[in-house]
Amino acid sequence: MGRQSVTLRADYSLLTDLREFQAEYIGSGPPRVRVRLNAKLMNMPQRTILATETFEALELAASSYFQAVVSAFDVALGKTLKRIVEWSLKGVQPGSQRARR
């Protein structure tokens, strides 16, 4: 383990809360998968919140079979995470980082 004085320090921190991760069975057709995450972008080390946003994706499973539902979760989560990454990169403006030591 390295010494505490040589660790990297982040300029920003991205915190997420999983709000919904579910398959919704309505009627006799395949389920609809819902993934919803809340994201907070924080300035470090002050821990001030720069932005907060909720992201959600819905994906209809190809069928009710287990593998099709798992694939729908994969697609919905991927879409949600992609949007969070794009949002967080836009939230960090050039020149807004604290001065490096």
C-alpha positions as CSV (number, residue, x, y, z in Angstrom):
1,M,0.0,0.0,0.0
2,G,1.3,3.5,-0.9
3,R,1.7,6.4,1.4
4,Q,-1.2,8.7,2.0
5,S,0.8,11.7,0.7
6,V,1.2,10.2,-2.8
7,T,-2.4,9.2,-3.5
8,L,-4.3,10.9,-6.4
9,R,-6.9,13.4,-5.5
10,A,-10.0,13.9,-7.7
11,D,-11.1,17.3,-8.8
12,Y,-14.7,16.0,-9.2
13,S,-16.7,13.2,-7.9
14,L,-19.7,11.6,-9.5
15,L,-22.2,10.1,-7.1
16,T,-25.1,7.9,-8.2
17,D,-28.2,6.5,-6.6
18,L,-30.1,3.6,-8.2
19,R,-33.8,4.6,-8.0
20,E,-35.4,1.9,-10.2
21,F,-34.1,-1.3,-11.8
22,Q,-37.2,-3.4,-12.6
23,A,-39.0,-5.4,-15.2
24,E,-42.7,-4.3,-15.5
25,Y,-45.0,-7.0,-16.6
26,I,-48.2,-5.5,-18.0
27,G,-50.6,-7.8,-19.7
28,S,-49.5,-11.0,-21.5
29,G,-46.7,-9.5,-23.6
30,P,-43.0,-9.2,-22.9
31,P,-42.0,-6.9,-20.0
32,R,-40.8,-3.4,-20.2
33,V,-37.5,-2.8,-18.3
34,R,-37.0,0.5,-16.5
35,V,-33.7,1.8,-15.2
36,R,-33.6,5.1,-13.3
37,L,-30.5,6.6,-11.7
38,N,-30.0,10.0,-9.9
39,A,-26.5,11.5,-10.5
40,K,-24.7,14.3,-8.6
41,L,-21.5,16.0,-9.8
42,M,-19.5,17.3,-6.9
43,N,-16.5,19.6,-6.8
44,M,-13.8,18.2,-4.6
45,P,-12.4,18.6,-2.0
46,Q,-15.1,21.2,-1.1
47,R,-17.8,18.7,-1.7
48,T,-20.1,21.3,-3.3
49,I,-22.8,20.0,-5.6
50,L,-22.3,21.4,-9.1
51,A,-25.2,19.7,-10.7
52,T,-27.8,17.0,-10.1
53,E,-30.0,15.1,-12.6
54,T,-32.1,12.0,-12.9
55,F,-31.7,9.7,-15.9
56,E,-34.1,7.0,-17.0
57,A,-34.3,4.5,-19.9
58,L,-37.1,2.1,-20.8
59,E,-36.5,-0.9,-23.0
60,L,-39.1,-3.4,-24.2
61,A,-37.8,-7.0,-23.9
62,A,-37.9,-9.1,-27.1
63,S,-39.8,-11.8,-25.2
64,S,-40.6,-13.0,-21.7
65,Y,-37.7,-15.4,-21.7
66,F,-35.1,-14.8,-19.0
67,Q,-32.2,-14.1,-21.5
68,A,-34.3,-11.5,-23.4
69,V,-35.2,-9.7,-20.2
70,V,-31.5,-9.7,-19.1
71,S,-30.6,-8.3,-22.5
72,A,-33.2,-5.5,-22.1
73,F,-31.7,-4.6,-18.7
74,D,-28.2,-4.5,-20.4
75,V,-29.5,-2.1,-23.1
76,A,-31.4,0.1,-20.7
77,L,-28.6,0.4,-18.2
78,G,-26.1,1.1,-21.1
79,K,-28.3,3.9,-22.4
80,T,-28.7,5.4,-18.9
81,L,-24.9,5.3,-18.1
82,K,-24.0,6.8,-21.5
83,R,-26.3,9.7,-20.8
84,I,-24.8,10.2,-17.4
85,V,-21.2,10.2,-18.8
86,E,-22.2,12.8,-21.5
87,W,-24.0,15.0,-18.9
88,S,-21.1,14.8,-16.4
89,L,-18.5,15.8,-19.0
90,K,-20.6,18.8,-20.0
91,G,-20.9,19.8,-16.4
92,V,-17.1,20.1,-16.0
93,Q,-16.4,23.3,-17.9
94,P,-12.8,23.9,-19.2
95,G,-10.8,26.0,-16.9
96,S,-13.1,25.3,-13.9
97,Q,-10.8,22.8,-12.3
98,R,-9.0,23.9,-9.2
99,A,-5.4,24.8,-9.5
100,R,-3.0,21.8,-9.5
101,R,-0.4,21.7,-6.7
